[in-house]
Amino acid sequence: MRSMFLKALCLPALLAGGGWAISLYDTAPAIGLPESAAVKYVLSAHVGYNDNINSTHKKTSSLYTGASLNTTYSDFESTTKTHYNATLGATYYLKRAYSTNNRWFSNTSVGGGISHSFSDRCTYSLNASLRYQPEPDYSNGISASRAQGDCFNWSLSNAVTRAIDSRWNWSVNTSYTGNYYTEKTYRYDDRQYIHGGATLSVRTSELVSYSFNLNYRKDLKRSNYGYNSDNFYATLGTNRSLSPYSSMNVSAGVQQKYIHGEKIWSPTLRAGYNRKVAEGFSVNFYASLDNENVNTYRGSVGSYLSDPSWRVGFNGTYTWTPDVSFNFGCSYYISNYSRGEGNLQSYSTYSVSPQVGISFRMTDHLRGNLNYTYSVSDSAGGYGTSRGYKYSRNNISFSTSYTF
């Protein structure tokens, strides 16, 4: 039983990564234990239309096409568990994106992880990834993909988990992540994150545990483009995992942000919920609140020192028949910028992106996918309205994939 409890704690971490490196999609533990899979290759080709490739109020539309080759592998049966994935691909736009000289954009990534059980009490996991593509997910949230030049995004995380007895366990984790833009126009938002944390957990039943978490995150901005910040977190959390139908995780507490000689206290929250509603129908929800340090530089005018941001959304899949399935979802982001230097006035900016898609099997190895995403963004007050942040975007694509 103790071994099963360790699996409940460690395997979701192995799949998702550690610390602030994980995506919000993976906040809640996976339902059920992960399954091993042999090496698989997927060759994909896509074509689409984006009516606002720059994500600005002045629209520039373009057709695009591309292709990619992806490979994955996982082994969760042995004492040392491993998994990896790699993608090599590119997308070509018929028109050049704003502030870039490119029509070609990369879709290249490599990642993997390893987890080793030294005993039924102690497990170590290591995860790493490197991506080169337009605006991938922020390390502490989800952003809409934009064709504003390729961006290096990396993550390296590790964690040690040890059981004290059948109910109590502790874990420590560290991570190093970052974004680096290749286009000079956007390098003001280059950033790196160094994170470390410790957790003490107690299992009160077969399915429920509670935890006390202490975390530290160092936000490093590009030299001369804003200020670095130190962030200290103290949170309480509860976790429900490996239920036949649902899993959830909620962690809430306080954050102290120390930036440019100021201390800013803020609430912090991270939550996720997965549920199998019915046979073939599943949904997941996520939410986070964090006082970030993203896009705060405003040139010679100065910088914003505070930007508490909400990132909320849901995703779902429904298998209609063995050959046809649907996917849907929506992401919502709002950031409130305040404590601006000089004449900077407080303002907020938000974006909403609903999406729907259908996937259909043509043969045992060939699938087709049709996806549509609508995005709208706006801002209110002070700096944002003067820059015309409002935009909307329609993006529709069709792709085929061959698995072998």
Summary of the structure (lengths in Angstrom):
residues: 404
radius of gyration: 21.6
end to end distance: 37.9
largest distance: 62.2
contacts: 1356
relative contact order: 0.13
helix: 9%
strand: 63%
